[in-house]
Amino acid sequence: MKLSCTRDNLHQGLSITSHLMTKNVNLPILQNVLVKAEGGTIRFTSTNLEMAVNCTVRGKVEEPGEYTIPSKLFFDYVSLLPNEVIQIESNDQDARVQCGTYKTKINGLGASEFPLVPSVEGTHSYQIPVSDLKTALSQVLFAVATNESRPELTGVSFAFHTHGNEGRLTLATTDSYRLAEKTIPVISGVTEEFNVVIPAKTLSEVGRILSVFKDDVELPSFITMGLSNSQVVFVYGPVELISRTIDEQYPDYKQIIPSNFQTQAVVDRDDFIKAVKTASLFSKTGLFDVNLAFDPDTKQLSVSATDATRGANTTHSSADITGVNNSVTVNYRYLLDGLQAISSDQIIYEMIDASNPCLLSPKGETDSYRYVVMPIKQ
């Protein structure tokens, strides 16, 4: 293999793929990136056996071929090179990299040992706006379960459906203590209802890839998502990410989202966050409890916490409260996650009583984002 390409192109290909490498004692080649040169393109591939990512960049190929190079070492080295043309030549033992006055030899492994990355022939294909997907992932991924005892909860529920003549995608996550749900538009591909559960790690990688390209105006405004036989592929510009899906059925979470409430409050988001953070300093260690009290007569929301060793705190905020006088104790970390995921200036907080789930949504966009937090029962 003999090729040359710009430092920017090489750096981009490695920044997309080198992140996926994994330490595996039995398969050391998984720490390497596969470099394949043919035609006028260079393709970088890495895999951790659960997902794989390909990134294609332009370059000049003098001798086609393929070779695997330790990805972190290669990326770190290329990051330090000057912005000039880089020449790479490989044989069976190593790859020789030259850029200006910089010359190095990196020991690698033959491409024949690299795991085969399957291609996904999608039975379903959707085009999703990139900006909407990035926002949605930031609003739901934090509520994914980390415990592997229920594999479906370590993923994100993707539910494709129609709304009038338009396609929609609803993403949902829960760890049994809180639940996040976001609905975004789909450009094309939605002809019927379709549900799939995608691992959160895969979607975190999708989000990271999209952020690498955030300033590239030449790329499309949508990402293509294809599905078939327990596999999903995301294609965006020169990048293709392939992953398994989670076979287990996602639970019917809609039934736990309350629809009738005894108390409703419209609160300034920044005031609410500050009050919760202040009270959190006095919450009980390990319990992370804060108490929310809603008074419709005085239009006051009180956020308080008491700890036997540290003391007590109560912060009052003005709020537009309707319904009955009510209070609830919640985990402040879960509450803050939901408050910080909402971008609107005002938040609608709805509750039934101290033993039922509470619902948060952005004012004016209650149909697009919902966040449910379970109470701490006293």
C-alpha positions as CSV (number, residue, x, y, z in Angstrom):
1,M,0.0,0.0,0.0
2,K,1.3,3.4,-1.0
3,L,-0.7,6.6,-0.7
4,S,-0.5,10.3,0.1
5,C,-3.2,12.7,1.5
6,T,-3.5,16.0,3.3
7,R,-3.0,16.1,7.0
8,D,-6.6,17.5,7.4
9,N,-8.1,14.6,5.6
10,L,-6.1,12.0,7.5
11,H,-6.8,13.7,10.8
12,Q,-10.5,13.7,10.1
13,G,-10.7,10.0,9.1
14,L,-8.8,9.1,12.3
15,S,-10.8,11.4,14.6
16,I,-14.0,9.6,13.5
17,T,-12.7,6.1,13.7
18,S,-9.9,6.0,16.4
19,H,-12.5,6.6,19.1
20,L,-14.0,3.2,18.7
21,M,-10.9,1.1,19.5
22,T,-11.2,-1.3,22.4
23,K,-8.8,-3.3,24.5
24,N,-9.3,-7.0,24.0
25,V,-6.7,-9.4,25.2
26,N,-7.8,-12.1,22.8
27,L,-8.1,-9.8,19.8
28,P,-5.4,-7.1,20.0
29,I,-6.3,-6.1,16.4
30,L,-9.4,-4.4,17.7
31,Q,-7.1,-1.6,19.0
32,N,-6.1,-1.0,15.3
33,V,-7.7,1.0,12.5
34,L,-7.9,-0.7,9.1
35,V,-6.6,1.6,6.4
36,K,-7.7,0.6,2.9
37,A,-6.5,2.5,-0.2
38,E,-8.1,2.0,-3.6
39,G,-9.2,4.3,-6.5
40,G,-8.9,7.9,-5.3
41,T,-10.1,7.2,-1.7
42,I,-8.7,6.0,1.6
43,R,-11.2,4.3,3.9
44,F,-10.6,4.0,7.7
45,T,-12.5,1.3,9.6
46,S,-12.6,0.4,13.3
47,T,-14.8,-1.9,15.3
48,N,-15.4,-3.2,18.8
49,L,-17.5,-6.1,17.5
50,E,-20.7,-4.5,18.7
51,M,-20.4,-1.6,16.3
52,A,-18.1,-0.5,13.5
53,V,-17.4,2.8,11.8
54,N,-16.1,3.6,8.3
55,C,-14.9,7.0,7.2
56,T,-13.8,7.7,3.6
57,V,-11.5,10.6,2.7
58,R,-9.9,11.7,-0.6
59,G,-6.2,10.9,-1.3
60,K,-3.8,9.9,-4.0
61,V,-3.3,6.1,-4.2
62,E,-0.1,5.0,-5.9
63,E,-0.4,1.3,-4.8
64,P,-3.8,0.0,-3.6
65,G,-3.8,-2.2,-0.5
66,E,-4.8,-2.4,3.2
67,Y,-3.1,-2.5,6.6
68,T,-4.0,-2.1,10.2
69,I,-2.3,0.5,12.4
70,P,-2.7,1.1,16.2
71,S,-5.4,3.7,16.1
72,K,-4.7,5.8,19.2
73,L,-0.9,6.0,18.5
74,F,-1.6,6.8,14.8
75,F,-4.2,9.6,15.7
76,D,-1.9,11.1,18.4
77,Y,1.0,11.2,16.0
78,V,-1.0,12.7,13.1
79,S,-2.3,15.4,15.4
80,L,1.2,16.6,15.9
81,L,2.2,16.8,12.2
82,P,2.4,20.0,10.3
83,N,-0.3,20.9,7.8
84,E,1.4,19.3,4.8
85,V,0.9,16.3,2.5
86,I,1.4,13.0,4.4
87,Q,2.8,10.0,2.6
88,I,2.2,6.4,3.9
89,E,3.7,3.2,2.7
90,S,3.2,-0.2,4.3
91,N,4.5,-3.7,4.0
92,D,3.6,-6.8,6.1
93,Q,5.5,-5.6,9.2
94,D,4.9,-1.8,9.5
95,A,3.7,1.4,8.1
96,R,6.1,4.3,7.3
97,V,4.7,7.8,7.6
98,Q,6.4,10.8,6.2
99,C,5.4,14.5,6.4
100,G,7.9,17.2,5.7
101,T,10.9,16.6,8.0
102,Y,8.9,14.1,10.1
103,K,9.5,10.4,9.5
104,T,8.3,7.5,11.5
105,K,7.7,3.8,11.4
106,I,4.6,2.3,13.2
107,N,4.3,-1.4,13.7
108,G,0.9,-2.8,12.8
109,L,-0.8,-6.0,11.8
110,G,-1.9,-7.5,8.5
111,A,-5.4,-6.7,7.3
112,S,-6.4,-10.4,6.9
113,E,-6.8,-10.6,10.7
114,F,-9.3,-7.7,10.9
115,P,-12.9,-8.7,11.7
116,L,-15.3,-8.6,8.7
117,V,-17.7,-5.6,8.9
118,P,-21.0,-6.6,7.4
119,S,-22.9,-4.3,5.1
120,V,-26.5,-3.5,6.0
121,E,-29.1,-3.8,3.3
122,G,-31.9,-1.7,4.9
123,T,-35.4,-3.0,4.8
124,H,-36.4,0.3,6.3
125,S,-34.6,3.6,5.5
126,Y,-35.3,7.0,7.0
127,Q,-33.9,10.5,6.6
128,I,-33.7,12.4,9.9
129,P,-32.7,16.1,10.2
130,V,-29.3,16.3,11.8
131,S,-30.0,19.3,14.0
132,D,-33.2,17.7,15.4
133,L,-31.5,14.4,16.1
134,K,-28.6,16.0,17.9
135,T,-31.0,18.0,20.1
136,A,-33.1,14.8,20.8
137,L,-30.1,12.8,21.8
138,S,-28.9,15.4,24.2
139,Q,-32.4,15.4,25.8
140,V,-32.9,11.7,26.2
141,L,-29.5,9.8,26.5
142,F,-28.9,10.8,30.1
143,A,-31.9,8.9,31.3
144,V,-30.8,5.5,29.9
145,A,-30.3,2.7,32.4
146,T,-26.7,1.6,33.1
147,N,-27.6,-1.7,34.7
148,E,-27.5,-4.5,32.1
149,S,-30.1,-6.6,34.0
150,R,-32.8,-5.3,31.6
151,P,-30.9,-4.9,28.2
152,E,-33.8,-3.0,26.6
153,L,-33.4,-0.1,29.1
154,T,-29.8,0.3,28.1
155,G,-31.0,1.5,24.7
156,V,-33.2,4.2,23.2
157,S,-36.7,3.4,21.9
158,F,-37.1,4.7,18.4
159,A,-40.8,4.8,17.4
160,F,-41.5,5.9,13.8
161,H,-45.0,7.0,13.1
162,T,-47.1,9.4,11.0
163,H,-48.7,12.6,12.2
164,G,-51.1,13.9,9.6
165,N,-49.1,13.7,6.3
166,E,-45.8,14.0,8.0
167,G,-43.3,11.5,9.4
168,R,-42.4,11.6,13.1
169,L,-39.8,9.9,15.3
170,T,-40.3,9.6,19.1
171,L,-37.2,8.7,21.1
172,A,-37.7,7.5,24.7
173,T,-35.4,6.4,27.5
174,T,-36.0,5.4,31.1
175,D,-34.0,3.9,34.0
176,S,-37.1,3.2,36.1
177,Y,-36.6,6.4,38.2
178,R,-37.2,8.9,35.4
179,L,-38.3,9.0,31.8
180,A,-37.4,11.3,28.9
181,E,-39.4,11.4,25.6
182,K,-38.7,13.6,22.5
183,T,-40.5,13.8,19.2
184,I,-38.9,15.1,16.1
185,P,-39.8,15.3,12.4
186,V,-38.6,12.7,9.8
187,I,-37.9,13.9,6.2
188,S,-38.7,10.7,4.4
189,G,-39.2,6.9,4.9
190,V,-42.1,6.8,7.3
191,T,-45.0,4.8,5.7
192,E,-46.1,2.8,8.7
193,E,-45.4,2.5,12.4
194,F,-42.1,0.9,13.2
195,N,-40.3,0.4,16.5
196,V,-36.7,-0.5,17.2
197,V,-34.4,-0.3,20.3
198,I,-30.9,1.1,19.6
199,P,-28.0,0.8,22.1
200,A,-27.2,4.1,23.9
201,K,-23.5,3.7,23.2
202,T,-24.2,3.6,19.5
203,L,-26.2,6.8,19.7
204,S,-23.5,8.5,21.8
205,E,-21.1,7.7,19.0
206,V,-23.6,9.1,16.4
207,G,-23.8,12.3,18.4
208,R,-20.0,12.5,18.6
209,I,-19.6,12.0,14.9
210,L,-22.2,14.7,14.1
211,S,-20.3,17.1,16.4
212,V,-17.0,16.5,14.5
213,F,-18.7,17.7,11.3
214,K,-20.7,20.6,12.9
215,D,-18.9,23.3,10.9
216,D,-18.9,21.5,7.5
217,V,-21.4,23.3,5.3
218,E,-21.0,20.9,2.4
219,L,-22.6,17.9,4.2
220,P,-26.3,17.2,4.0
221,S,-28.7,18.5,6.6
222,F,-30.0,15.0,7.2
223,I,-28.6,11.7,8.4
224,T,-29.8,8.4,6.7
225,M,-30.7,5.5,9.0
226,G,-31.2,2.0,7.6
227,L,-32.5,-1.1,9.4
228,S,-32.5,-4.8,8.7
229,N,-32.1,-8.1,10.6
230,S,-31.1,-6.8,14.1
231,Q,-28.7,-4.2,12.6
232,V,-28.8,-0.5,12.1
233,V,-26.6,1.7,9.9
234,F,-26.3,5.5,10.1
235,V,-24.8,7.2,7.0
236,Y,-23.7,10.8,7.1
237,G,-21.5,12.2,4.4
238,P,-18.3,10.1,4.3
239,V,-19.1,8.2,7.5
240,E,-21.0,5.0,8.0
241,L,-21.7,3.6,11.4
242,I,-23.0,0.0,11.7
243,S,-24.4,-1.4,15.0
244,R,-26.5,-4.3,16.3
245,T,-29.9,-3.4,17.6
246,I,-31.4,-4.6,20.9
247,D,-33.8,-7.5,20.3
248,E,-35.9,-7.1,23.5
249,Q,-39.2,-5.3,23.4
250,Y,-39.2,-1.8,24.9
251,P,-41.7,-1.5,27.8
252,D,-45.0,0.3,27.2
253,Y,-43.9,3.5,29.1
254,K,-46.9,5.7,28.0
255,Q,-49.0,4.2,30.8
256,I,-46.9,5.8,33.5
257,I,-47.0,9.3,32.1
258,P,-49.8,11.0,34.0
259,S,-52.5,12.9,32.1
260,N,-54.6,14.4,34.8
261,F,-53.1,16.7,37.5
262,Q,-54.1,18.3,40.7
263,T,-51.4,21.1,40.6
264,Q,-49.8,22.9,37.7
265,A,-47.0,25.5,37.9
266,V,-45.3,27.6,35.2
267,V,-41.8,28.4,36.5
268,D,-38.9,30.4,35.3
269,R,-36.3,27.7,34.3
270,D,-33.2,29.5,35.5
271,D,-34.8,30.4,38.9
272,F,-35.9,26.8,39.3
273,I,-32.4,25.4,38.6
274,K,-30.8,27.9,41.0
275,A,-33.3,27.1,43.8
276,V,-32.8,23.3,43.3
277,K,-29.0,23.6,43.3
278,T,-29.1,25.7,46.4
279,A,-31.3,23.3,48.3
280,S,-29.2,20.3,47.0
281,L,-26.3,21.5,49.2
282,F,-28.4,20.5,52.2
283,S,-29.9,17.2,50.9
284,K,-29.2,14.0,52.7
285,T,-26.1,12.1,51.4
286,G,-27.1,9.2,49.3
287,L,-30.8,10.2,49.2
288,F,-30.3,13.4,47.2
289,D,-33.7,14.6,48.3
290,V,-35.3,18.0,47.9
291,N,-38.8,19.0,48.7
292,L,-41.0,21.0,46.3
293,A,-44.0,22.8,47.8
294,F,-46.6,24.6,45.5
295,D,-48.9,27.2,47.0
296,P,-51.5,28.5,44.5
297,D,-52.7,31.2,46.9
298,T,-49.4,33.0,47.3
299,K,-48.1,31.9,43.8
300,Q,-44.9,30.6,45.5
301,L,-42.8,27.6,44.8
302,S,-40.7,26.6,47.8
303,V,-37.6,24.3,47.3
304,S,-36.2,23.0,50.5
305,A,-33.8,20.4,52.0
306,T,-32.7,19.5,55.5
307,D,-29.7,17.5,56.7
308,A,-29.1,16.7,60.4
309,T,-25.3,17.5,60.2
310,R,-25.2,20.4,57.6
311,G,-28.4,22.4,58.3
312,A,-31.4,23.4,56.3
313,N,-32.3,25.6,53.3
314,T,-35.5,26.9,51.8
315,T,-35.7,29.0,48.6
316,H,-38.9,30.7,47.3
317,S,-39.6,31.4,43.7
318,S,-42.6,33.1,42.2
319,A,-44.6,30.8,39.9
320,D,-47.9,30.8,38.1
321,I,-49.5,28.0,40.1
322,T,-53.1,26.6,39.6
323,G,-54.9,23.8,41.3
324,V,-54.5,22.6,44.9
325,N,-51.8,23.2,47.5
326,N,-49.3,20.4,47.0
327,S,-45.8,19.1,47.8
328,V,-43.5,16.3,46.7
329,T,-40.0,15.0,47.4
330,V,-37.7,14.2,44.5
331,N,-34.1,13.3,43.7
332,Y,-32.5,16.6,42.9
333,R,-30.1,15.1,40.4
334,Y,-32.9,13.6,38.3
335,L,-34.8,16.8,38.5
336,L,-31.8,18.9,37.4
337,D,-31.2,16.6,34.5
338,G,-34.7,17.3,33.2
339,L,-34.6,21.0,33.9
340,Q,-31.2,21.4,32.1
341,A,-32.4,19.3,29.1
342,I,-35.2,21.9,28.4
343,S,-34.1,25.0,26.5
344,S,-37.2,27.1,26.9
345,D,-37.3,30.0,29.4
346,Q,-40.3,28.7,31.2
347,I,-41.1,25.2,32.4
348,I,-44.5,23.6,33.1
349,Y,-44.3,21.3,36.2
350,E,-47.4,19.1,36.8
351,M,-48.2,16.8,39.6
352,I,-51.0,14.7,41.2
353,D,-49.7,14.1,44.8
354,A,-46.5,13.1,46.7
355,S,-46.7,9.5,45.6
356,N,-47.3,9.8,41.8
357,P,-44.9,10.7,39.0
358,C,-44.4,14.4,38.1
359,L,-44.2,15.7,34.6
360,L,-41.9,18.5,33.3
361,S,-42.3,20.0,29.8
362,P,-41.2,23.2,28.0
363,K,-43.9,25.9,27.9
364,G,-45.3,26.1,24.4
365,E,-43.7,22.8,23.3
366,T,-45.5,20.3,25.5
367,D,-46.0,17.9,22.6
368,S,-42.3,17.7,21.6
369,Y,-40.6,17.0,24.9
370,R,-41.8,15.3,28.2
371,Y,-39.7,14.4,31.2
372,V,-41.2,12.3,34.0
373,V,-39.5,12.0,37.4
374,M,-40.6,9.6,40.1
375,P,-41.1,10.9,43.7
376,I,-39.1,9.7,46.7
377,K,-41.8,8.2,48.9
378,Q,-41.4,9.2,52.5
